[in-house]
Amino acid sequence: MSTHISERHTDYYPPNKDGHKGDYNYKGDRLPNMRNENGEKGEEEILNPPHLMDKHLPNVKERVEGMKREYERYEPVQCPPEPDPDYPLHYPLTDITANWPPDSPSDRPSHIYNSLCYFDYSDPVQRATAYKYRLAEVPFVVRGNPDLDNTVLRWGDITYMNELFGKAEEPFRCEYSENNHFMFWRAPQGRKQTKNFVPPTEMIKMTFQEWYAKATQERTSKDDPHWYFRASACSKSGGCPAPDFQEIFSEVPIFQPEESLFIAAPKKQRGVHCRFGMTGVIAENHFDGSRNMIALLGGERRYILSHPSNCRNMALFPKDHPSGRHSAVDWSDPDFSTFPAFEDVRSHEVVLQPGDVLYLPTHWFHYIISLGFNYQCNTRSGKNYDYDSLMDECGF
């Protein structure tokens, strides 16, 4: 990190392990041995990891909370110490998209169908409750992590971002689409996959400054060109696109490969991937085959989530298709004559805001809409098998 950057943002950096910020030092030298007889970490150590901060720096939490917008829920949500069997509540997807059409990100409605529980990380009781929800393999949102809130304030400075990502030795991966829809795809393998397949987007290389210039241009239509920028830090096992930008681990310490509320299985972590969206960008509906923690660091992203039990109604591309795991339905304009079962899909939604971390269990479906200029980082760590039987029925 160059000197002029660190001097300008010294208040928003976590302390080093020597504790140069006094009361805000790490717990490493003060935490008793909390492992069980098998050497495994206990809940106390998992929820108080020595690599994360004890508490917020002055005024940081208040500044981040001031960035958030209030969204009225369709109905009240109860969040007991352990999740109820019907948590989270689901609603007809057609009601959700009629209330707030995906291609109209700026037309915020009077209410949204958000049934998730929110927990304040800075409150030990709420942090412990969030851990119970994670063990139950249900989605929830955590707010108020001191380290992440520092990152939110640092990354809110575009000059800082230009300097940070300008350190990369080569341009980053970026997806280009002729409209606002981005469908994942892999290069086809074999003649069967190649036949009649047209890649829905183009993979290009671009610097952060080049992408930012395009992302902040005014757009009048969802049919204008859009760009979706990505920067990744690889885990030891690799598996992420170049360049391997390891600075992300320092910038987002909650995703360092140490067991915590945010990392369930450090040895199975699959790197950290940061995606930068411009207004209107839609990542098509899909599921991932491992646990996912998603941290929103700036702007807003709307997630429409669906339980794996919806698998049969999603009209998924088969797993040997270049866009396998993804829904073939255009959620902005669904064709119910071609996909009649899609009318039966039930979902709920959440708008992630700066400092929010969403836990998404294995195999949960998610459809993502950028509500403006925004950026998030996510990491996946290990797999839970609770929903395997549901996915087996769909050929996954």
C-alpha positions as CSV (number, residue, x, y, z in Angstrom):
1,M,0.0,0.0,0.0
2,S,1.5,3.3,-1.0
3,T,2.2,5.9,1.7
4,H,-0.1,8.6,0.4
5,I,-3.0,6.2,0.4
6,S,-2.5,4.9,3.9
7,E,-1.9,8.4,5.3
8,R,-5.2,9.7,3.8
9,H,-7.2,6.8,5.2
10,T,-5.4,5.9,8.4
11,D,-8.6,6.2,10.5
12,Y,-10.3,3.5,8.4
13,Y,-7.7,0.8,8.6
14,P,-7.8,-2.0,11.1
15,P,-5.0,-2.0,13.7
16,N,-2.0,-4.2,13.1
17,K,-1.3,-7.1,15.5
18,D,0.9,-4.8,17.7
19,G,-2.3,-3.0,18.6
20,H,-1.1,0.5,17.6
21,K,-4.7,1.8,17.9
22,G,-4.9,1.0,21.6
23,D,-8.3,-0.4,22.6
24,Y,-9.0,-1.5,19.0
25,N,-6.3,-4.1,18.9
26,Y,-6.7,-7.7,17.8
27,K,-7.6,-10.4,20.3
28,G,-4.8,-12.7,19.4
29,D,-2.7,-12.2,22.6
30,R,-5.7,-12.0,24.9
31,L,-8.0,-14.9,23.8
32,P,-7.8,-18.0,26.0
33,N,-7.5,-21.4,24.5
34,M,-11.1,-22.3,23.6
35,R,-10.6,-25.5,21.5
36,N,-12.1,-28.8,22.5
37,E,-10.2,-32.0,23.3
38,N,-10.0,-32.7,19.5
39,G,-8.4,-29.4,18.8
40,E,-11.5,-28.0,17.1
41,K,-12.5,-24.4,17.6
42,G,-15.4,-23.8,20.0
43,E,-18.3,-21.4,19.3
44,E,-16.6,-18.7,21.4
45,E,-13.4,-18.7,19.3
46,I,-15.4,-18.9,16.0
47,L,-17.5,-15.8,17.0
48,N,-14.5,-13.9,18.4
49,P,-11.7,-14.6,15.8
50,P,-8.3,-13.1,16.7
51,H,-7.8,-11.7,13.2
52,L,-10.8,-9.4,13.4
53,M,-11.3,-6.2,15.4
54,D,-12.9,-6.0,18.8
55,K,-15.1,-3.0,18.1
56,H,-15.7,0.0,15.8
57,L,-13.4,2.9,15.4
58,P,-15.0,6.2,16.5
59,N,-18.0,7.3,14.3
60,V,-17.4,4.5,11.7
61,K,-20.6,2.5,12.5
62,E,-22.7,5.7,12.5
63,R,-21.4,6.8,9.2
64,V,-22.1,3.5,7.5
65,E,-25.6,3.2,9.0
66,G,-26.2,6.7,7.6
67,M,-25.7,5.3,4.1
68,K,-28.6,2.8,4.4
69,R,-32.1,3.3,3.0
70,E,-35.2,2.0,4.8
71,Y,-37.3,-0.5,2.9
72,E,-40.7,-1.3,4.3
73,R,-41.5,-5.0,4.5
74,Y,-44.6,-6.5,3.1
75,E,-45.3,-7.9,6.6
76,P,-43.5,-8.1,10.0
77,V,-40.8,-10.7,10.4
78,Q,-40.0,-12.6,13.7
79,C,-36.4,-13.6,14.5
80,P,-36.4,-15.9,17.4
81,P,-33.1,-17.3,18.9
82,E,-33.4,-20.2,16.4
83,P,-35.1,-20.1,13.0
84,D,-38.7,-21.3,12.8
85,P,-39.4,-24.2,10.4
86,D,-41.1,-21.9,7.9
87,Y,-38.4,-19.3,7.9
88,P,-37.9,-17.4,5.7
89,L,-41.4,-16.8,4.3
90,H,-41.8,-17.1,0.6
91,Y,-44.2,-15.4,-1.8
92,P,-45.3,-15.9,-5.4
93,L,-42.4,-14.7,-7.6
94,T,-44.9,-13.2,-9.9
95,D,-46.1,-10.9,-7.1
96,I,-42.5,-9.8,-6.4
97,T,-41.6,-9.0,-10.0
98,A,-45.0,-7.3,-10.6
99,N,-44.4,-5.1,-7.5
100,W,-40.9,-4.2,-8.6
101,P,-40.1,-5.1,-12.3
102,P,-36.5,-6.3,-12.6
103,D,-35.8,-3.9,-15.5
104,S,-36.9,-0.9,-13.5
105,P,-34.2,-0.6,-10.7
106,S,-34.9,3.1,-9.9
107,D,-38.7,2.7,-9.5
108,R,-38.6,1.6,-5.8
109,P,-42.0,0.5,-4.5
110,S,-43.7,1.3,-1.2
111,H,-42.8,-2.1,0.2
112,I,-40.7,-5.2,-0.7
113,Y,-41.1,-8.9,0.0
114,N,-38.2,-9.1,2.4
115,S,-38.6,-11.9,5.0
116,L,-34.9,-12.2,6.2
117,C,-33.6,-11.6,9.7
118,Y,-30.9,-9.0,10.3
119,F,-28.3,-9.3,13.1
120,D,-25.9,-6.7,14.4
121,Y,-22.4,-8.2,14.5
122,S,-21.3,-5.7,17.2
123,D,-23.8,-7.2,19.6
124,P,-22.4,-10.5,20.9
125,V,-25.9,-11.9,21.5
126,Q,-27.1,-11.2,18.0
127,R,-23.8,-12.5,16.6
128,A,-24.4,-15.8,18.4
129,T,-27.9,-15.9,17.0
130,A,-26.7,-15.4,13.5
131,Y,-24.3,-18.3,14.0
132,K,-27.3,-20.5,14.9
133,Y,-29.0,-19.5,11.7
134,R,-25.9,-20.3,9.7
135,L,-25.7,-23.8,11.3
136,A,-29.4,-24.2,10.4
137,E,-28.4,-23.5,6.8
138,V,-30.9,-20.6,6.2
139,P,-30.2,-17.2,4.7
140,F,-29.8,-14.1,6.9
141,V,-28.1,-10.7,6.9
142,V,-25.4,-9.5,9.3
143,R,-24.5,-5.8,9.7
144,G,-22.2,-3.8,11.9
145,N,-18.9,-5.7,11.5
146,P,-16.1,-3.2,12.4
147,D,-13.6,-4.4,9.8
148,L,-16.1,-4.4,7.0
149,D,-17.5,-1.0,7.9
150,N,-13.9,0.3,7.6
151,T,-13.7,-1.1,4.1
152,V,-17.0,0.5,3.2
153,L,-15.6,4.0,4.0
154,R,-12.3,3.3,2.3
155,W,-14.0,2.1,-0.9
156,G,-16.4,5.0,-0.9
157,D,-13.5,7.1,-2.2
158,I,-13.1,6.7,-5.9
159,T,-9.6,8.1,-5.8
160,Y,-8.6,5.4,-3.4
161,M,-10.2,2.7,-5.6
162,N,-8.4,3.9,-8.7
163,E,-5.1,3.8,-6.8
164,L,-5.8,0.4,-5.2
165,F,-6.9,-1.5,-8.3
166,G,-4.3,0.4,-10.4
167,K,-1.7,-1.7,-8.6
168,A,-2.7,-4.8,-10.6
169,E,0.0,-5.9,-13.0
170,E,-2.6,-6.5,-15.8
171,P,-6.2,-5.6,-16.6
172,F,-9.0,-7.4,-14.9
173,R,-11.7,-9.7,-16.3
174,C,-14.9,-7.9,-17.4
175,E,-18.0,-9.1,-19.0
176,Y,-19.7,-7.2,-21.8
177,S,-23.3,-7.5,-22.8
178,E,-25.3,-5.7,-25.4
179,N,-28.1,-5.1,-22.8
180,N,-28.5,-5.3,-19.1
181,H,-28.8,-9.1,-18.8
182,F,-25.8,-11.2,-17.9
183,M,-26.1,-15.0,-18.3
184,F,-23.2,-17.1,-17.0
185,W,-21.6,-19.4,-19.5
186,R,-18.6,-21.6,-19.9
187,A,-16.8,-22.4,-23.1
188,P,-18.7,-25.4,-24.7
189,Q,-17.0,-28.8,-24.5
190,G,-17.6,-31.1,-27.4
191,R,-19.7,-31.0,-30.5
192,K,-23.1,-31.5,-28.7
193,Q,-22.6,-28.4,-26.5
194,T,-21.1,-26.3,-29.3
195,K,-24.1,-26.8,-31.7
196,N,-26.3,-23.7,-31.9
197,F,-24.8,-22.2,-28.8
198,V,-24.2,-18.4,-29.0
199,P,-22.3,-16.9,-26.0
200,P,-24.7,-14.5,-24.3
201,T,-21.8,-12.1,-23.2
202,E,-18.3,-11.4,-24.2
203,M,-15.3,-11.8,-21.9
204,I,-12.9,-8.9,-22.1
205,K,-10.0,-7.3,-20.1
206,M,-10.3,-3.9,-18.6
207,T,-8.7,-1.7,-15.9
208,F,-10.8,-0.4,-13.1
209,Q,-10.5,3.2,-14.4
210,E,-11.7,2.1,-17.8
211,W,-14.7,0.3,-16.4
212,Y,-15.6,3.2,-14.0
213,A,-15.7,5.6,-16.9
214,K,-18.3,3.4,-18.6
215,A,-20.2,2.6,-15.5
216,T,-20.8,6.2,-14.7
217,Q,-22.0,7.2,-18.1
218,E,-25.7,8.1,-18.3
219,R,-27.9,5.4,-19.8
220,T,-31.4,5.7,-21.0
221,S,-32.3,2.1,-21.9
222,K,-31.9,-1.4,-20.6
223,D,-30.8,-2.2,-24.2
224,D,-27.7,-0.1,-23.9
225,P,-24.3,-1.9,-23.6
226,H,-23.4,-2.8,-20.0
227,W,-20.1,-3.9,-18.4
228,Y,-19.7,-6.2,-15.3
229,F,-16.3,-5.9,-13.7
230,R,-14.6,-8.5,-11.6
231,A,-11.5,-8.7,-9.4
232,S,-10.4,-11.9,-7.6
233,A,-8.0,-13.0,-4.9
234,C,-7.2,-16.7,-5.3
235,S,-7.1,-19.2,-2.5
236,K,-4.2,-21.6,-2.2
237,S,-6.0,-24.0,-4.5
238,G,-6.3,-21.4,-7.2
239,G,-9.3,-21.5,-9.4
240,C,-9.9,-17.8,-10.2
241,P,-9.3,-15.6,-13.2
242,A,-6.1,-13.6,-13.6
243,P,-4.9,-11.3,-12.2
244,D,-4.6,-12.8,-8.7
245,F,-5.2,-9.7,-6.7
246,Q,-4.2,-10.7,-3.2
247,E,-4.8,-7.2,-1.8
248,I,-8.5,-8.1,-1.5
249,F,-7.7,-10.4,1.4
250,S,-6.3,-7.4,3.3
251,E,-9.1,-5.1,2.2
252,V,-11.8,-7.5,3.2
253,P,-10.4,-9.3,6.3
254,I,-13.7,-11.0,7.2
255,F,-13.0,-13.3,4.2
256,Q,-9.5,-14.3,5.3
257,P,-9.1,-18.1,5.5
258,E,-9.8,-18.4,9.2
259,E,-12.8,-20.0,10.7
260,S,-15.4,-17.4,11.8
261,L,-19.1,-16.5,11.4
262,F,-18.2,-15.7,7.8
263,I,-16.0,-18.7,6.9
264,A,-17.4,-22.1,7.7
265,A,-14.6,-24.3,6.1
266,P,-11.3,-22.3,5.6
267,K,-9.5,-25.2,3.9
268,K,-12.3,-25.4,1.3
269,Q,-12.5,-21.6,0.6
270,R,-12.6,-20.8,-3.1
271,G,-10.9,-17.3,-3.1
272,V,-12.6,-13.9,-2.8
273,H,-14.4,-12.5,-5.8
274,C,-15.4,-8.8,-6.1
275,R,-18.0,-7.8,-8.7
276,F,-18.7,-4.2,-9.6
277,G,-22.1,-3.5,-11.2
278,M,-23.6,-0.5,-13.0
279,T,-27.2,0.5,-12.9
280,G,-29.5,-2.1,-14.2
281,V,-27.1,-5.0,-14.5
282,I,-28.9,-8.3,-14.0
283,A,-27.1,-11.6,-13.1
284,E,-29.6,-14.3,-14.2
285,N,-31.1,-16.7,-11.7
286,H,-28.8,-19.6,-10.6
287,F,-27.6,-21.7,-7.7
288,D,-24.1,-22.4,-6.4
289,G,-22.8,-25.7,-5.1
290,S,-21.3,-24.4,-1.9
291,R,-21.9,-22.0,0.9
292,N,-21.7,-18.3,0.0
293,M,-21.1,-15.2,2.0
294,I,-21.8,-11.9,0.1
295,A,-20.6,-8.6,1.4
296,L,-22.0,-5.4,-0.1
297,L,-19.4,-2.6,0.1
298,G,-21.0,0.2,-1.8
299,G,-24.3,1.1,-3.5
300,E,-27.3,-1.3,-3.5
301,R,-28.0,-4.8,-4.9
302,R,-31.4,-6.5,-4.9
303,Y,-31.4,-10.2,-4.5
304,I,-34.4,-12.4,-5.2
305,L,-33.9,-15.6,-3.4
306,S,-35.7,-19.0,-3.7
307,H,-35.5,-22.2,-1.7
308,P,-34.0,-25.2,-3.5
309,S,-37.4,-26.9,-3.4
310,N,-38.3,-24.6,-6.4
311,C,-35.8,-26.5,-8.5
312,R,-38.3,-28.3,-10.7
313,N,-40.1,-25.1,-11.6
314,M,-37.0,-23.0,-12.5
315,A,-36.5,-24.4,-16.1
316,L,-32.8,-24.9,-15.5
317,F,-30.3,-25.5,-18.2
318,P,-28.9,-29.0,-17.7
319,K,-25.5,-29.3,-16.0
320,D,-23.8,-30.2,-19.3
321,H,-25.0,-27.0,-20.9
322,P,-22.6,-24.0,-21.1
323,S,-25.1,-22.1,-18.8
324,G,-25.9,-25.1,-16.6
325,R,-27.4,-24.3,-13.1
326,H,-29.0,-21.2,-14.6
327,S,-32.7,-20.6,-15.4
328,A,-33.6,-20.4,-19.0
329,V,-36.5,-18.1,-18.2
330,D,-36.2,-14.3,-18.8
331,W,-37.5,-13.0,-15.5
332,S,-38.1,-9.6,-17.0
333,D,-40.6,-11.1,-19.4
334,P,-41.3,-14.7,-18.6
335,D,-42.9,-16.9,-21.3
336,F,-45.5,-18.9,-19.3
337,S,-46.6,-20.8,-22.4
338,T,-43.2,-22.2,-22.8
339,F,-42.4,-22.5,-19.0
340,P,-45.8,-23.0,-17.3
341,A,-44.3,-24.4,-14.1
342,F,-42.5,-21.1,-13.6
343,E,-45.7,-19.5,-12.4
344,D,-45.5,-21.7,-9.3
345,V,-42.0,-20.4,-8.2
346,R,-42.1,-18.9,-4.7
347,S,-39.4,-16.5,-3.5
348,H,-38.5,-13.5,-1.3
349,E,-36.2,-10.5,-1.8
350,V,-33.6,-8.4,0.0
351,V,-31.8,-5.2,-0.9
352,L,-28.2,-5.4,0.3
353,Q,-26.7,-2.0,1.4
354,P,-23.2,-0.9,2.5
355,G,-21.9,-3.1,5.3
356,D,-24.5,-5.9,4.8
357,V,-23.3,-9.5,4.6
358,L,-25.8,-12.0,3.2
359,Y,-25.4,-15.7,4.0
360,L,-26.6,-17.9,1.2
361,P,-26.7,-21.6,1.9
362,T,-25.7,-24.2,-0.7
363,H,-28.1,-24.6,-3.6
364,W,-30.2,-21.6,-2.8
365,F,-31.3,-19.7,-6.0
366,H,-30.5,-16.1,-6.4
367,Y,-31.3,-13.5,-9.1
368,I,-29.3,-10.2,-8.7
369,I,-30.2,-6.7,-9.8
370,S,-27.8,-3.7,-9.5
371,L,-29.9,-0.7,-8.3
372,G,-27.1,1.7,-9.2
373,F,-23.3,1.9,-9.2
374,N,-22.4,-0.8,-6.6
375,Y,-19.8,-3.3,-5.6
376,Q,-19.7,-6.5,-3.6
377,C,-17.2,-9.2,-2.6
378,N,-18.1,-12.8,-1.9
379,T,-16.5,-16.0,-0.9
380,R,-17.5,-19.6,-0.8
381,S,-16.3,-22.1,1.8
382,G,-17.4,-25.8,1.8
383,K,-20.6,-27.4,1.0
384,N,-23.7,-28.4,3.0
385,Y,-25.6,-31.4,1.9
386,D,-29.1,-30.6,3.4
387,Y,-30.6,-29.9,0.0
388,D,-28.9,-32.5,-2.1
389,S,-32.0,-34.7,-2.5
390,L,-34.0,-31.8,-3.9
391,M,-31.3,-31.0,-6.4
392,D,-30.9,-34.7,-7.4
393,E,-34.5,-34.6,-8.5
394,C,-33.6,-31.9,-11.0
395,G,-30.5,-33.7,-12.4
396,F,-27.9,-31.9,-10.3
